[in-house]
Every structure is written in structure tokens, then in C-alpha cells.
Amino acid sequence: MVDLVEMTPCAGLVPVTAGALRLTEAAPGRMTVLAVFQGQEEALGRALAQAHGLGWPAPGEVIAGESGAVQWFGRDLALLVGPEPDAALADHAALTDQSDAWAVLRIEGPGATAVMARLTPLDLRDSVFGVGRTARTDVAHMAGAVTRAGTDAYDIMAFRSMAASLVHEVAMAMRRVAARTQ
């Protein structure tokens, strides 16, 4: 009989440090995609506010609250991060548990923006992609999402099956940026 051991997507791959930069695995908890039914955006926003103290995000927006966050995840899609979705949300959207589908990394430290500029085509200037902004985008040639978590911090998401490639690509970019500052 085989003993199965639960592991996170990046188990054994992180943490990685390069100079003042640090790459760790984020533990976002439950992640549920909300695919809003046609014409139900406002009703879903009210249901999110009532149940979780959140709302329906505009494109590129993350709405954070005490119980978790909801981030824009594509046209008519949002990702509820943290709480178990309230049953009332199913009246306005299709709910899909994505908790085991994604690897989520956080890069922090001076130079994090320079690292991300090597990995994604996003315009990362503060005036365009400030704290609390999110985008579905290419990350080192993989489909993913990037969220600006702080002045020098980004959350990077890619499919779980790409976790090792994601860590490798981010770590390589970190080493290159760190080498320029030493």
C-alpha cells in the first residue's frame, strides 16, 4: 500500500534568496473562481459584500477585507481567496474550487520590480500597476497572474503543474538582478 503525503506545490523548492530578494510560497488558503452569470455582476457584488465584506472587483482590482480577498481574474471572473464561499453566491455565479490548482509565490525585497520586469510584459510602474493591482498575464512564458502585494512585493500565480519551472525562472531572474547590485 502506498502512503500518500500531502505537499504544497512548491514543497522543497523554496525559500530562495538572492541578495536582499526573497522568494517564498504563499499559503492563500481556499481559492474559488466565481464565474458571474450574465447580468448578475451587481447582485453578486451585493452578495459578496453581505457574506464576506467584499465586492465584485473591477478589471485589475483586488478587494481585500478581514475574511480574505477577491481579485479580478478575467472577463466575468473573480478569484475569492481565503473564505469558504457563502452558499448565496451560487445564485449569481458558478463556483469552482481552485485551491489545489495553483502555485502561489511571493517575491519581496528591493529589486522585486526589476525581477518581475524580466518575467512579464506588464507595465509595472507604480502609476500603472500599484499596490492592490492584479493581472492575468504571461509569467516567464507560462500562463499566470501577478498581483502587486506591496511596494517591493508581488504574488505570482501559475498552474500547479508549472511550479518547478516557475521557481526556476523567478530564482534565475532574482540572481541576475542581485548580481547587478553587488
C-alpha positions, 0 to 999 in steps of 0.5 A: 500500500502506498502512503500518500503525503500531502505537499504544497506545490512548491514543497522543497523548492523554496525559500530562495534568496538572492541578495536582499530578494526573497522568494517564498510560497504563499499559503492563500488558503481556499481559492474559488473562481466565481464565474458571474452569470450574465447580468448578475455582476451587481447582485453578486457584488451585493452578495459578496459584500453581505457574506464576506465584506467584499465586492465584485472587483473591477478589471485589475482590482483586488478587494481585500477585507478581514475574511480574505480577498477577491481579485479580478481574474478575467472577463466575468471572473473573480478569484475569492481567496481565503473564505469558504464561499457563502452558499448565496453566491451560487445564485449569481455565479458558478463556483469552482474550487481552485485551491489545489490548482495553483502555485502561489509565490511571493517575491519581496525585497528591493529589486522585486520590480526589476525581477518581475520586469524580466518575467512579464510584459506588464507595465509595472510602474507604480502609476500603472500597476500599484499596490492592490493591482492584479493581472492575468498575464504571461509569467516567464512564458507560462500562463499566470497572474501577478498581483502587486502585494506591496511596494517591493512585493508581488504574488505570482500565480501559475498552474500547479503543474508549472511550479518547478519551472516557475521557481526556476525562472523567478530564482534565475531572474532574482540572481541576475538582478542581485548580481547587478547590485553587488 
